[in-house]
Amino acid sequence: LSLLQIEIRDSITEEMAKKEKRAVSVIKSNPRYFYSYAKRFSKLKSNIGPLKDSNGVLHQNSKDMAEILQEQYCSVFSDPDCQDASKDPYGLPQGNDKCLTD
């Protein structure tokens, strides 16, 4: 590596060490700063999918997965303003609620 690249790398490393020391030093007085600093280095990212449709077929396509999630949502929730919703004996809306597709 050239001398310039080494100086740049050392400068970046030194700057990161300064930021880390500051975050640790203010943890008691400003925990929000520390946790926002620490969160920048978190590599955990959650992904959704693949999802199975009602026929048991796996889908990885974003559009297909969105439709599967919409179908599941519609089977569980209903529009409270809808008067057409068929009810079970306990008064809960059924998955065939006509208002959900509007």
The first five atom37 places (N, CA, C, CB, O) and aatype in JSON, in Angstrom:
{
  "aatype": [10, 15, 10, 10, 5, 9, 6, 9, 1, 3, 15, 9, 16, 6, 6, 12, 0, 11, 11, 6, 11, 1, 0, 19, 15, 19, 9, 11, 15, 2, 14, 1, 18, 13, 18, 15, 18, 0, 11, 1, 13, 15, 11, 10, 11, 15, 2, 9, 7, 14, 10, 11, 3, 15, 2, 7, 19, 10, 8, 5, 2, 15, 11, 3, 12, 0, 6, 9, 10, 5, 6, 5, 18, 4, 15, 19, 13, 15, 3, 14, 3, 4, 5, 3, 0, 15, 11, 3, 14, 18, 7, 10, 14, 5, 7, 2, 3, 11, 4, 10, 16, 3],
  "atom_mask": [
    [1, 1, 1, 1, 1],
    [1, 1, 1, 1, 1],
    [1, 1, 1, 1, 1],
    [1, 1, 1, 1, 1],
    [1, 1, 1, 1, 1],
    [1, 1, 1, 1, 1],
    [1, 1, 1, 1, 1],
    [1, 1, 1, 1, 1],
    [1, 1, 1, 1, 1],
    [1, 1, 1, 1, 1],
    [1, 1, 1, 1, 1],
    [1, 1, 1, 1, 1],
    [1, 1, 1, 1, 1],
    [1, 1, 1, 1, 1],
    [1, 1, 1, 1, 1],
    [1, 1, 1, 1, 1],
    [1, 1, 1, 1, 1],
    [1, 1, 1, 1, 1],
    [1, 1, 1, 1, 1],
    [1, 1, 1, 1, 1],
    [1, 1, 1, 1, 1],
    [1, 1, 1, 1, 1],
    [1, 1, 1, 1, 1],
    [1, 1, 1, 1, 1],
    [1, 1, 1, 1, 1],
    [1, 1, 1, 1, 1],
    [1, 1, 1, 1, 1],
    [1, 1, 1, 1, 1],
    [1, 1, 1, 1, 1],
    [1, 1, 1, 1, 1],
    [1, 1, 1, 1, 1],
    [1, 1, 1, 1, 1],
    [1, 1, 1, 1, 1],
    [1, 1, 1, 1, 1],
    [1, 1, 1, 1, 1],
    [1, 1, 1, 1, 1],
    [1, 1, 1, 1, 1],
    [1, 1, 1, 1, 1],
    [1, 1, 1, 1, 1],
    [1, 1, 1, 1, 1],
    [1, 1, 1, 1, 1],
    [1, 1, 1, 1, 1],
    [1, 1, 1, 1, 1],
    [1, 1, 1, 1, 1],
    [1, 1, 1, 1, 1],
    [1, 1, 1, 1, 1],
    [1, 1, 1, 1, 1],
    [1, 1, 1, 1, 1],
    [1, 1, 1, 0, 1],
    [1, 1, 1, 1, 1],
    [1, 1, 1, 1, 1],
    [1, 1, 1, 1, 1],
    [1, 1, 1, 1, 1],
    [1, 1, 1, 1, 1],
    [1, 1, 1, 1, 1],
    [1, 1, 1, 0, 1],
    [1, 1, 1, 1, 1],
    [1, 1, 1, 1, 1],
    [1, 1, 1, 1, 1],
    [1, 1, 1, 1, 1],
    [1, 1, 1, 1, 1],
    [1, 1, 1, 1, 1],
    [1, 1, 1, 1, 1],
    [1, 1, 1, 1, 1],
    [1, 1, 1, 1, 1],
    [1, 1, 1, 1, 1],
    [1, 1, 1, 1, 1],
    [1, 1, 1, 1, 1],
    [1, 1, 1, 1, 1],
    [1, 1, 1, 1, 1],
    [1, 1, 1, 1, 1],
    [1, 1, 1, 1, 1],
    [1, 1, 1, 1, 1],
    [1, 1, 1, 1, 1],
    [1, 1, 1, 1, 1],
    [1, 1, 1, 1, 1],
    [1, 1, 1, 1, 1],
    [1, 1, 1, 1, 1],
    [1, 1, 1, 1, 1],
    [1, 1, 1, 1, 1],
    [1, 1, 1, 1, 1],
    [1, 1, 1, 1, 1],
    [1, 1, 1, 1, 1],
    [1, 1, 1, 1, 1],
    [1, 1, 1, 1, 1],
    [1, 1, 1, 1, 1],
    [1, 1, 1, 1, 1],
    [1, 1, 1, 1, 1],
    [1, 1, 1, 1, 1],
    [1, 1, 1, 1, 1],
    [1, 1, 1, 0, 1],
    [1, 1, 1, 1, 1],
    [1, 1, 1, 1, 1],
    [1, 1, 1, 1, 1],
    [1, 1, 1, 0, 1],
    [1, 1, 1, 1, 1],
    [1, 1, 1, 1, 1],
    [1, 1, 1, 1, 1],
    [1, 1, 1, 1, 1],
    [1, 1, 1, 1, 1],
    [1, 1, 1, 1, 1],
    [1, 1, 1, 1, 1]
  ],
  "atom_positions": [
    [[0.84, -1.19, 0.0], [0.0, 0.0, 0.0], [0.88, 1.25, 0.0], [-0.95, 0.0, 1.22], [1.98, 1.26, 0.55]],
    [[0.37, 2.24, -0.61], [1.13, 3.49, -0.64], [1.03, 4.19, 0.71], [0.63, 4.41, -1.77], [0.16, 3.88, 1.53]],
    [[1.92, 5.12, 0.92], [1.95, 5.87, 2.18], [0.64, 6.62, 2.4], [3.14, 6.85, 2.19], [0.14, 6.7, 3.53]],
    [[0.08, 7.17, 1.33], [-1.19, 7.91, 1.42], [-2.34, 7.0, 1.85], [-1.52, 8.57, 0.08], [-3.15, 7.38, 2.7]],
    [[-2.41, 5.81, 1.28], [-3.47, 4.86, 1.65], [-3.35, 4.46, 3.12], [-3.41, 3.62, 0.76], [-4.36, 4.33, 3.81]],
    [[-2.14, 4.26, 3.58], [-1.91, 3.89, 4.99], [-2.35, 5.02, 5.9], [-0.43, 3.55, 5.24], [-2.98, 4.78, 6.94]],
    [[-2.02, 6.26, 5.53], [-2.42, 7.42, 6.35], [-3.94, 7.55, 6.38], [-1.79, 8.72, 5.79], [-4.51, 7.84, 7.44]],
    [[-4.59, 7.34, 5.26], [-6.06, 7.43, 5.21], [-6.68, 6.34, 6.08], [-6.56, 7.31, 3.76], [-7.59, 6.62, 6.86]],
    [[-6.2, 5.12, 5.96], [-6.72, 4.01, 6.76], [-6.53, 4.29, 8.26], [-6.03, 2.68, 6.38], [-7.45, 4.07, 9.05]],
    [[-5.34, 4.77, 8.64], [-5.07, 5.07, 10.04], [-5.96, 6.21, 10.54], [-3.59, 5.43, 10.24], [-6.42, 6.18, 11.68]],
    [[-6.19, 7.19, 9.7], [-7.03, 8.32, 10.07], [-8.48, 7.87, 10.31], [-6.98, 9.4, 8.98], [-9.13, 8.3, 11.26]],
    [[-8.97, 7.01, 9.43], [-10.34, 6.49, 9.58], [-10.45, 5.66, 10.85], [-10.75, 5.65, 8.34], [-11.42, 5.79, 11.6]],
    [[-9.47, 4.8, 11.08], [-9.48, 3.95, 12.28], [-9.45, 4.81, 13.54], [-8.27, 2.99, 12.26], [-10.16, 4.53, 14.5]],
    [[-8.62, 5.85, 13.53], [-8.51, 6.76, 14.69], [-9.84, 7.48, 14.93], [-7.37, 7.79, 14.46], [-10.28, 7.63, 16.08]],
    [[-10.47, 7.93, 13.86], [-11.76, 8.64, 13.98], [-12.83, 7.72, 14.53], [-12.2, 9.2, 12.61], [-13.63, 8.13, 15.38]],
    [[-12.86, 6.47, 14.07], [-13.85, 5.52, 14.58], [-13.6, 5.23, 16.06], [-13.8, 4.21, 13.78], [-14.55, 5.08, 16.83]],
    [[-12.34, 5.15, 16.47], [-12.01, 4.91, 17.88], [-12.47, 6.08, 18.73], [-10.49, 4.69, 18.05], [-12.97, 5.88, 19.84]],
    [[-12.3, 7.31, 18.23], [-12.75, 8.5, 18.97], [-14.27, 8.47, 19.16], [-12.34, 9.8, 18.22], [-14.78, 8.73, 20.26]],
    [[-14.99, 8.13, 18.1], [-16.45, 8.08, 18.19], [-16.9, 7.0, 19.17], [-17.08, 7.82, 16.8], [-17.84, 7.2, 19.94]],
    [[-16.22, 5.86, 19.14], [-16.57, 4.78, 20.05], [-16.31, 5.19, 21.5], [-15.78, 3.51, 19.71], [-17.13, 4.92, 22.38]],
    [[-15.18, 5.83, 21.76], [-14.86, 6.28, 23.12], [-15.89, 7.29, 23.6], [-13.45, 6.9, 23.18], [-16.31, 7.25, 24.76]],
    [[-16.31, 8.2, 22.71], [-17.33, 9.19, 23.1], [-18.65, 8.51, 23.43], [-17.54, 10.23, 21.97], [-19.3, 8.85, 24.42]],
    [[-19.04, 7.54, 22.61], [-20.3, 6.83, 22.85], [-20.26, 6.11, 24.19], [-20.57, 5.82, 21.71], [-21.25, 6.12, 24.93]],
    [[-19.14, 5.49, 24.51], [-19.02, 4.77, 25.78], [-18.97, 5.74, 26.95], [-17.76, 3.89, 25.77], [-19.52, 5.46, 28.01]],
    [[-18.31, 6.89, 26.78], [-18.18, 7.83, 27.89], [-19.5, 8.52, 28.25], [-17.15, 8.89, 27.54], [-19.68, 8.94, 29.4]],
    [[-20.42, 8.63, 27.31], [-21.7, 9.3, 27.6], [-22.84, 8.33, 27.83], [-22.06, 10.24, 26.47], [-24.01, 8.73, 27.86]],
    [[-22.53, 7.04, 28.0], [-23.59, 6.04, 28.11], [-24.52, 6.3, 29.3], [-22.99, 4.65, 28.23], [-25.72, 6.08, 29.2]],
    [[-23.96, 6.77, 30.43], [-24.82, 7.02, 31.6], [-25.62, 8.3, 31.45], [-23.97, 7.1, 32.86], [-26.78, 8.35, 31.87]],
    [[-25.04, 9.32, 30.86], [-25.75, 10.59, 30.75], [-26.64, 10.66, 29.52], [-24.77, 11.74, 30.72], [-27.64, 11.39, 29.51]],
    [[-26.29, 9.91, 28.46], [-27.07, 9.96, 27.22], [-27.1, 8.57, 26.57], [-26.47, 11.01, 26.24], [-26.43, 8.35, 25.56]],
    [[-27.87, 7.64, 27.14], [-27.89, 6.28, 26.59], [-28.41, 6.22, 25.16], [-28.72, 5.39, 27.46], [-28.05, 5.32, 24.4]],
    [[-29.25, 7.16, 24.78], [-29.79, 7.17, 23.43], [-28.67, 7.32, 22.4], [-30.83, 8.31, 23.26], [-28.69, 6.67, 21.36]],
    [[-27.69, 8.17, 22.69], [-26.56, 8.37, 21.79], [-25.77, 7.06, 21.64], [-25.63, 9.5, 22.31], [-25.41, 6.67, 20.53]],
    [[-25.52, 6.4, 22.76], [-24.77, 5.15, 22.71], [-25.51, 4.1, 21.88], [-24.53, 4.62, 24.11], [-24.9, 3.47, 21.01]],
    [[-26.79, 3.92, 22.13], [-27.53, 2.87, 21.42], [-27.7, 3.21, 19.93], [-28.89, 2.67, 22.07], [-27.72, 2.3, 19.1]],
    [[-27.83, 4.48, 19.6], [-27.9, 4.83, 18.18], [-26.55, 4.57, 17.51], [-28.31, 6.31, 17.99], [-26.5, 4.16, 16.35]],
    [[-25.46, 4.8, 18.24], [-24.12, 4.49, 17.71], [-23.98, 2.99, 17.51], [-23.01, 5.02, 18.66], [-23.53, 2.54, 16.45]],
    [[-24.35, 2.22, 18.51], [-24.19, 0.76, 18.44], [-25.08, 0.17, 17.36], [-24.53, 0.13, 19.8], [-24.69, -0.8, 16.71]],
    [[-26.26, 0.73, 17.15], [-27.18, 0.19, 16.16], [-26.64, 0.31, 14.74], [-28.52, 0.91, 16.26], [-27.0, -0.48, 13.87]],
    [[-25.77, 1.28, 14.5], [-25.17, 1.45, 13.17], [-24.36, 0.23, 12.74], [-24.29, 2.68, 13.14], [-24.18, -0.02, 11.55]],
    [[-23.88, -0.51, 13.72], [-23.02, -1.65, 13.41], [-23.76, -2.98, 13.44], [-21.87, -1.7, 14.38], [-23.17, -4.03, 13.23]],
    [[-25.03, -2.92, 13.7], [-25.84, -4.13, 13.71], [-26.0, -4.64, 12.29], [-27.22, -3.86, 14.37], [-26.33, -3.88, 11.38]],
    [[-25.78, -5.91, 12.1], [-25.88, -6.48, 10.76], [-27.13, -7.34, 10.61], [-24.65, -7.31, 10.45], [-27.32, -7.98, 9.58]],
    [[-27.97, -7.35, 11.62], [-29.17, -8.16, 11.59], [-30.22, -7.49, 10.7], [-29.72, -8.38, 13.01], [-30.67, -6.38, 10.97]],
    [[-30.6, -8.18, 9.66], [-31.65, -7.7, 8.77], [-32.61, -8.86, 8.56], [-31.08, -7.16, 7.4], [-32.2, -9.96, 8.19]],
    [[-33.86, -8.59, 8.8], [-34.83, -9.67, 8.64], [-35.46, -9.61, 7.25], [-35.93, -9.6, 9.73], [-35.8, -8.54, 6.75]],
    [[-35.58, -10.75, 6.66], [-36.21, -10.87, 5.35], [-37.5, -11.65, 5.5], [-35.25, -11.56, 4.34], [-37.68, -12.42, 6.44]],
    [[-38.39, -11.43, 4.56], [-39.64, -12.16, 4.55], [-39.62, -13.1, 3.36], [-40.86, -11.19, 4.48], [-39.23, -12.73, 2.25]],
    [[-40.04, -14.32, 3.61], [-40.19, -15.25, 2.5], [-39.15, -16.33, 2.52], [0.0, 0.0, 0.0], [-38.2, -16.29, 3.3]],
    [[-39.31, -17.29, 1.68], [-40.44, -17.49, 0.77], [-41.71, -17.86, 1.55], [-40.11, -18.59, -0.26], [-41.63, -18.33, 2.68]],
    [[-42.86, -17.64, 0.93], [-44.15, -17.92, 1.56], [-44.9, -18.98, 0.77], [-44.98, -16.64, 1.66], [-44.77, -19.09, -0.45]],
    [[-45.7, -19.77, 1.5], [-46.55, -20.77, 0.85], [-47.93, -20.17, 0.62], [-46.65, -22.07, 1.71], [-48.47, -19.48, 1.48]],
    [[-48.48, -20.45, -0.55], [-49.84, -20.02, -0.82], [-50.82, -21.05, -0.26], [-50.07, -19.81, -2.34], [-50.41, -22.02, 0.37]],
    [[-52.1, -20.84, -0.5], [-53.12, -21.74, 0.05], [-53.02, -23.15, -0.53], [-54.5, -21.18, -0.21], [-53.57, -24.09, 0.04]],
    [[-52.33, -23.3, -1.66], [-52.16, -24.61, -2.27], [-50.86, -25.29, -1.83], [-52.18, -24.49, -3.78], [-50.57, -26.41, -2.26]],
    [[-50.08, -24.62, -0.99], [-48.83, -25.18, -0.49], [-47.63, -24.94, -1.39], [0.0, 0.0, 0.0], [-46.57, -25.52, -1.17]],
    [[-47.78, -24.08, -2.41], [-46.69, -23.78, -3.34], [-45.86, -22.62, -2.77], [-47.23, -23.42, -4.76], [-46.42, -21.61, -2.35]],
    [[-44.53, -22.78, -2.75], [-43.64, -21.73, -2.26], [-43.48, -20.63, -3.31], [-42.27, -22.31, -1.88], [-43.35, -20.91, -4.5]],
    [[-43.49, -19.37, -2.85], [-43.31, -18.21, -3.73], [-42.21, -17.33, -3.16], [-44.63, -17.41, -3.9], [-42.19, -17.07, -1.95]],
    [[-41.31, -16.86, -4.02], [-40.25, -15.95, -3.61], [-40.4, -14.58, -4.28], [-38.89, -16.54, -3.95], [-39.77, -13.62, -3.86]],
    [[-41.22, -14.5, -5.29], [-41.46, -13.25, -6.0], [-42.15, -12.27, -5.05], [-42.33, -13.5, -7.26], [-43.11, -12.63, -4.37]],
    [[-41.68, -11.03, -5.02], [-42.23, -10.02, -4.11], [-43.72, -9.8, -4.32], [-41.5, -8.71, -4.28], [-44.48, -9.68, -3.35]],
    [[-44.14, -9.74, -5.57], [-45.57, -9.5, -5.87], [-46.42, -10.67, -5.38], [-45.78, -9.29, -7.38], [-47.48, -10.46, -4.78]],
    [[-45.96, -11.89, -5.63], [-46.7, -13.07, -5.17], [-46.78, -13.11, -3.65], [-46.04, -14.35, -5.69], [-47.83, -13.42, -3.08]],
    [[-45.67, -12.79, -2.99], [-45.67, -12.79, -1.52], [-46.6, -11.71, -0.98], [-44.25, -12.6, -0.98], [-47.26, -11.92, 0.04]],
    [[-46.64, -10.55, -1.64], [-47.56, -9.48, -1.21], [-49.01, -9.94, -1.33], [-47.33, -8.21, -2.06], [-49.82, -9.65, -0.45]],
    [[-49.33, -10.64, -2.4], [-50.68, -11.15, -2.57], [-51.03, -12.21, -1.52], [-50.85, -11.74, -3.97], [-52.15, -12.25, -1.02]],
    [[-50.06, -13.07, -1.18], [-50.29, -14.09, -0.14], [-50.53, -13.42, 1.2], [-49.08, -15.06, -0.05], [-51.43, -13.82, 1.94]],
    [[-49.73, -12.4, 1.52], [-49.92, -11.68, 2.79], [-51.25, -10.94, 2.81], [-48.76, -10.69, 3.02], [-51.92, -10.91, 3.84]],
    [[-51.64, -10.34, 1.68], [-52.94, -9.66, 1.6], [-54.08, -10.65, 1.81], [-53.1, -8.95, 0.24], [-55.05, -10.35, 2.51]],
    [[-53.96, -11.81, 1.2], [-55.0, -12.84, 1.35], [-55.12, -13.26, 2.82], [-54.67, -14.07, 0.46], [-56.22, -13.43, 3.35]],
    [[-53.96, -13.43, 3.47], [-53.98, -13.81, 4.89], [-54.59, -12.7, 5.74], [-52.56, -14.13, 5.37], [-55.39, -12.97, 6.63]],
    [[-54.21, -11.47, 5.46], [-54.75, -10.33, 6.19], [-56.26, -10.26, 6.05], [-54.11, -9.02, 5.7], [-56.98, -10.07, 7.03]],
    [[-56.74, -10.41, 4.83], [-58.18, -10.34, 4.58], [-58.94, -11.48, 5.24], [-58.45, -10.34, 3.08], [-60.12, -11.34, 5.58]],
    [[-58.28, -12.62, 5.42], [-58.97, -13.74, 6.05], [-59.08, -13.55, 7.56], [-58.24, -15.04, 5.74], [-59.87, -14.23, 8.22]],
    [[-58.3, -12.64, 8.11], [-58.28, -12.46, 9.56], [-59.01, -11.19, 9.99], [-56.85, -12.43, 10.07], [-59.7, -11.18, 11.01]],
    [[-58.85, -10.1, 9.22], [-59.42, -8.82, 9.61], [-60.59, -8.46, 8.71], [-58.36, -7.72, 9.57], [-60.7, -8.95, 7.58]],
    [[-61.45, -7.6, 9.22], [-62.59, -7.15, 8.43], [-62.76, -5.65, 8.6], [-63.87, -7.89, 8.84], [-62.12, -5.03, 9.45]],
    [[-63.61, -5.09, 7.79], [-63.95, -3.68, 7.87], [-65.08, -3.53, 8.88], [-64.36, -3.11, 6.46], [-66.17, -4.07, 8.65]],
    [[-64.88, -2.82, 10.0], [-65.93, -2.71, 11.02], [-67.16, -1.96, 10.53], [-65.38, -2.02, 12.23], [-68.23, -2.1, 11.12]],
    [[-67.03, -1.17, 9.45], [-68.17, -0.42, 8.93], [-69.03, -1.25, 7.98], [-67.68, 0.82, 8.21], [-70.11, -0.82, 7.58]],
    [[-68.57, -2.43, 7.63], [-69.28, -3.26, 6.68], [-70.48, -3.94, 7.34], [-68.33, -4.31, 6.07], [-70.33, -4.59, 8.38]],
    [[-71.65, -3.78, 6.75], [-72.86, -4.39, 7.29], [-73.12, -5.76, 6.67], [-74.06, -3.49, 7.05], [-73.94, -6.52, 7.18]],
    [[-72.41, -6.09, 5.56], [-72.63, -7.35, 4.85], [-71.86, -8.52, 5.45], [-72.26, -7.18, 3.41], [-72.08, -9.67, 5.06]],
    [[-70.98, -8.26, 6.39], [-70.09, -9.32, 6.89], [-70.91, -10.39, 7.59], [-69.04, -8.75, 7.86], [-71.71, -10.12, 8.48]],
    [[-70.67, -11.62, 7.16], [-71.33, -12.72, 7.85], [-70.59, -12.93, 9.16], [-71.34, -14.03, 6.98], [-69.37, -12.78, 9.21]],
    [[-71.3, -13.29, 10.19], [-70.71, -13.41, 11.52], [-70.81, -14.85, 11.99], [-71.41, -12.47, 12.52], [-71.73, -15.59, 11.63]],
    [[-69.86, -15.22, 12.78], [-69.94, -16.54, 13.41], [-70.8, -16.39, 14.67], [-68.51, -17.11, 13.75], [-71.23, -15.28, 14.97]],
    [[-71.06, -17.46, 15.41], [-71.91, -17.37, 16.58], [-71.4, -16.4, 17.65], [-72.07, -18.72, 17.18], [-72.18, -15.94, 18.49]],
    [[-70.11, -16.09, 17.62], [-69.53, -15.19, 18.62], [-69.44, -13.76, 18.12], [-68.17, -15.66, 19.02], [-68.91, -12.9, 18.83]],
    [[-69.95, -13.48, 16.93], [-69.94, -12.13, 16.39], [-68.65, -11.74, 15.7], [0.0, 0.0, 0.0], [-68.43, -10.56, 15.42]],
    [[-67.78, -12.71, 15.43], [-66.52, -12.41, 14.76], [-66.7, -12.49, 13.25], [-65.41, -13.37, 15.22], [-67.4, -13.38, 12.77]],
    [[-66.08, -11.57, 12.5], [-66.21, -11.6, 11.05], [-65.54, -12.84, 10.46], [-65.6, -10.33, 10.43], [-64.54, -13.33, 10.99]],
    [[-66.11, -13.33, 9.37], [-65.56, -14.48, 8.69], [-64.65, -14.02, 7.54], [-66.69, -15.4, 8.16], [-64.69, -12.85, 7.15]],
    [[-63.85, -14.91, 7.01], [-62.91, -14.59, 5.95], [-63.57, -14.22, 4.64], [0.0, 0.0, 0.0], [-62.89, -13.68, 3.76]],
    [[-64.85, -14.47, 4.47], [-65.51, -14.15, 3.2], [-66.19, -12.78, 3.24], [-66.54, -15.22, 2.86], [-67.2, -12.57, 2.58]],
    [[-65.63, -11.88, 4.02], [-66.17, -10.52, 4.16], [-66.13, -9.8, 2.82], [-65.38, -9.73, 5.23], [-65.05, -9.64, 2.25]],
    [[-67.28, -9.36, 2.31], [-67.37, -8.72, 1.0], [-66.71, -7.34, 0.99], [-68.82, -8.61, 0.59], [-66.25, -6.89, -0.06]],
    [[-66.66, -6.69, 2.1], [-66.13, -5.32, 2.14], [-64.62, -5.26, 2.02], [-66.55, -4.64, 3.42], [-64.07, -4.21, 1.7]],
    [[-63.93, -6.34, 2.27], [-62.47, -6.32, 2.26], [-61.9, -6.15, 0.86], [-61.92, -7.58, 2.87], [-60.77, -5.68, 0.71]],
    [[-62.63, -6.52, -0.15], [-62.1, -6.45, -1.51], [-62.37, -5.11, -2.16], [-62.68, -7.55, -2.36], [-61.89, -4.87, -3.27]],
    [[-63.12, -4.23, -1.53], [-63.44, -2.91, -2.11], [-62.23, -2.01, -2.12], [-64.56, -2.25, -1.34], [-62.33, -0.87, -2.57]]
  ]
}
